[in-house]
Amino acid sequence: MQALTKWHITKKKHHMLAGDNTVKEVRDNYGKYYTNKYVKKQIDMRLEKMASIECNTGVDSTPVELSKAKREKKKLLLEIKKLDQTFYETISVSI
């Protein structure tokens, strides 16, 4: 049995991620959210803000507060779209 070196493990992880695809193809298919740590952090911050806005609206919110919350969430979604179009398309279906 062969001992796995750091190179073998890295190569195996890369192969599992990319398969027969190049890194560019993986990035195009899955988006920057899954391939770029900075973009993931930026998107996660915006998703957290959206969750906070959603949690702070309730049955006692006025129509003005609800429309303001909707505008803020839409603004955050557009920022996510600028960061990663592929991820935006994935989450916009569920929102």
MARLUM-316418 format. One record per residue (C-alpha): x, y, z; residue number from 1; residue in one letter. Coordinates in nm, 4 decimals, padded with zeros to 6 digits. Layout:
N
<X = X | Y = Y | Z = Z | seq = NUM | type = A>
...
This chain:
95
<X = 00.0000 | Y = 00.0000 | Z = 00.0000 | seq = 1 | type = M>
<X = 00.1361 | Y = 00.3373 | Z = -00.1012 | seq = 2 | type = Q>
<X = 00.1585 | Y = 00.6204 | Z = 00.1501 | seq = 3 | type = A>
<X = -00.0301 | Y = 00.9283 | Z = 00.0393 | seq = 4 | type = L>
<X = 00.1841 | Y = 01.2358 | Z = 00.0207 | seq = 5 | type = T>
<X = 00.0601 | Y = 01.5921 | Z = 00.0306 | seq = 6 | type = K>
<X = 00.0971 | Y = 01.6051 | Z = -00.3483 | seq = 7 | type = W>
<X = -00.1229 | Y = 01.2961 | Z = -00.3950 | seq = 8 | type = H>
<X = -00.3941 | Y = 01.4322 | Z = -00.1666 | seq = 9 | type = I>
<X = -00.3920 | Y = 01.7723 | Z = -00.3386 | seq = 10 | type = T>
<X = -00.4010 | Y = 01.6071 | Z = -00.6804 | seq = 11 | type = K>
<X = -00.6897 | Y = 01.3829 | Z = -00.5702 | seq = 12 | type = K>
<X = -00.8892 | Y = 01.6786 | Z = -00.4312 | seq = 13 | type = K>
<X = -00.8296 | Y = 01.8736 | Z = -00.7510 | seq = 14 | type = H>
<X = -00.9318 | Y = 01.5753 | Z = -00.9584 | seq = 15 | type = H>
<X = -01.2476 | Y = 01.5278 | Z = -00.7513 | seq = 16 | type = M>
<X = -01.3339 | Y = 01.8940 | Z = -00.7918 | seq = 17 | type = L>
<X = -01.2508 | Y = 01.9249 | Z = -01.1568 | seq = 18 | type = A>
<X = -01.3039 | Y = 01.5691 | Z = -01.2782 | seq = 19 | type = G>
<X = -01.2297 | Y = 01.5785 | Z = -01.6492 | seq = 20 | type = D>
<X = -01.3134 | Y = 01.9499 | Z = -01.6599 | seq = 21 | type = N>
<X = -01.0672 | Y = 02.2332 | Z = -01.6396 | seq = 22 | type = T>
<X = -01.0794 | Y = 02.4693 | Z = -01.3435 | seq = 23 | type = V>
<X = -01.2319 | Y = 02.7350 | Z = -01.5707 | seq = 24 | type = K>
<X = -01.5125 | Y = 02.4974 | Z = -01.6711 | seq = 25 | type = E>
<X = -01.5798 | Y = 02.4156 | Z = -01.3060 | seq = 26 | type = V>
<X = -01.5899 | Y = 02.7877 | Z = -01.2230 | seq = 27 | type = R>
<X = -01.8299 | Y = 02.8508 | Z = -01.5130 | seq = 28 | type = D>
<X = -02.0574 | Y = 02.5622 | Z = -01.4147 | seq = 29 | type = N>
<X = -02.0615 | Y = 02.6089 | Z = -01.0375 | seq = 30 | type = Y>
<X = -01.9902 | Y = 02.9803 | Z = -01.0100 | seq = 31 | type = G>
<X = -01.7405 | Y = 03.1768 | Z = -00.8081 | seq = 32 | type = K>
<X = -01.9284 | Y = 03.1086 | Z = -00.4832 | seq = 33 | type = Y>
<X = -01.7874 | Y = 02.7554 | Z = -00.4748 | seq = 34 | type = Y>
<X = -01.4438 | Y = 02.8341 | Z = -00.6182 | seq = 35 | type = T>
<X = -01.3448 | Y = 03.1711 | Z = -00.4680 | seq = 36 | type = N>
<X = -01.3243 | Y = 03.2218 | Z = -00.0905 | seq = 37 | type = K>
<X = -01.3467 | Y = 03.6022 | Z = -00.1127 | seq = 38 | type = Y>
<X = -01.6640 | Y = 03.5916 | Z = -00.3235 | seq = 39 | type = V>
<X = -01.8151 | Y = 03.3291 | Z = -00.0931 | seq = 40 | type = K>
<X = -01.7511 | Y = 03.5498 | Z = 00.2107 | seq = 41 | type = K>
<X = -01.9024 | Y = 03.8549 | Z = 00.0378 | seq = 42 | type = Q>
<X = -02.2128 | Y = 03.6624 | Z = -00.0691 | seq = 43 | type = I>
<X = -02.2536 | Y = 03.5029 | Z = 00.2750 | seq = 44 | type = D>
<X = -02.2464 | Y = 03.8479 | Z = 00.4359 | seq = 45 | type = M>
<X = -02.5248 | Y = 03.9647 | Z = 00.2046 | seq = 46 | type = R>
<X = -02.7300 | Y = 03.6513 | Z = 00.2660 | seq = 47 | type = L>
<X = -02.6928 | Y = 03.7045 | Z = 00.6392 | seq = 48 | type = E>
<X = -02.8179 | Y = 04.0640 | Z = 00.6025 | seq = 49 | type = K>
<X = -03.1149 | Y = 03.9376 | Z = 00.4003 | seq = 50 | type = M>
<X = -03.1971 | Y = 03.6817 | Z = 00.6693 | seq = 51 | type = A>
<X = -03.1789 | Y = 03.9518 | Z = 00.9339 | seq = 52 | type = S>
<X = -03.4148 | Y = 04.1749 | Z = 00.7357 | seq = 53 | type = I>
<X = -03.6573 | Y = 03.8857 | Z = 00.6913 | seq = 54 | type = E>
<X = -03.6463 | Y = 03.8021 | Z = 01.0632 | seq = 55 | type = C>
<X = -03.7134 | Y = 04.1607 | Z = 01.1631 | seq = 56 | type = N>
<X = -04.0329 | Y = 04.1858 | Z = 00.9594 | seq = 57 | type = T>
<X = -04.3438 | Y = 04.0357 | Z = 01.1081 | seq = 58 | type = G>
<X = -04.7193 | Y = 04.0605 | Z = 01.1316 | seq = 59 | type = V>
<X = -04.6931 | Y = 04.3911 | Z = 01.3166 | seq = 60 | type = D>
<X = -04.4789 | Y = 04.5548 | Z = 01.0421 | seq = 61 | type = S>
<X = -04.6391 | Y = 04.8428 | Z = 00.8585 | seq = 62 | type = T>
<X = -04.6704 | Y = 04.8420 | Z = 00.4793 | seq = 63 | type = P>
<X = -04.3983 | Y = 05.1092 | Z = 00.4649 | seq = 64 | type = V>
<X = -04.1607 | Y = 04.8902 | Z = 00.6678 | seq = 65 | type = E>
<X = -04.2399 | Y = 04.5885 | Z = 00.4484 | seq = 66 | type = L>
<X = -04.1733 | Y = 04.7803 | Z = 00.1262 | seq = 67 | type = S>
<X = -03.8465 | Y = 04.9175 | Z = 00.2691 | seq = 68 | type = K>
<X = -03.7398 | Y = 04.5631 | Z = 00.3639 | seq = 69 | type = A>
<X = -03.8300 | Y = 04.4394 | Z = 00.0156 | seq = 70 | type = K>
<X = -03.6212 | Y = 04.7161 | Z = -00.1460 | seq = 71 | type = R>
<X = -03.3233 | Y = 04.6365 | Z = 00.0770 | seq = 72 | type = E>
<X = -03.3436 | Y = 04.2643 | Z = -00.0025 | seq = 73 | type = K>
<X = -03.3688 | Y = 04.3389 | Z = -00.3748 | seq = 74 | type = K>
<X = -03.0600 | Y = 04.5619 | Z = -00.3505 | seq = 75 | type = K>
<X = -02.8675 | Y = 04.2833 | Z = -00.1761 | seq = 76 | type = L>
<X = -02.9778 | Y = 04.0325 | Z = -00.4412 | seq = 77 | type = L>
<X = -02.8475 | Y = 04.2607 | Z = -00.7160 | seq = 78 | type = L>
<X = -02.5139 | Y = 04.2853 | Z = -00.5338 | seq = 79 | type = E>
<X = -02.5017 | Y = 03.9048 | Z = -00.5227 | seq = 80 | type = I>
<X = -02.5802 | Y = 03.8968 | Z = -00.8942 | seq = 81 | type = K>
<X = -02.2800 | Y = 04.1229 | Z = -00.9620 | seq = 82 | type = K>
<X = -02.0551 | Y = 03.8944 | Z = -00.7585 | seq = 83 | type = L>
<X = -02.1701 | Y = 03.5616 | Z = -00.9061 | seq = 84 | type = D>
<X = -02.4363 | Y = 03.5309 | Z = -01.1757 | seq = 85 | type = Q>
<X = -02.4549 | Y = 03.1505 | Z = -01.1487 | seq = 86 | type = T>
<X = -02.5187 | Y = 03.1500 | Z = -00.7734 | seq = 87 | type = F>
<X = -02.7732 | Y = 03.4310 | Z = -00.8120 | seq = 88 | type = Y>
<X = -02.9704 | Y = 03.2227 | Z = -01.0628 | seq = 89 | type = E>
<X = -02.9678 | Y = 02.9331 | Z = -00.8171 | seq = 90 | type = T>
<X = -03.0997 | Y = 03.1291 | Z = -00.5199 | seq = 91 | type = I>
<X = -03.3361 | Y = 03.3605 | Z = -00.7092 | seq = 92 | type = S>
<X = -03.5530 | Y = 03.0620 | Z = -00.8019 | seq = 93 | type = V>
<X = -03.6132 | Y = 02.9846 | Z = -00.4344 | seq = 94 | type = S>
<X = -03.6701 | Y = 03.3439 | Z = -00.3214 | seq = 95 | type = I>
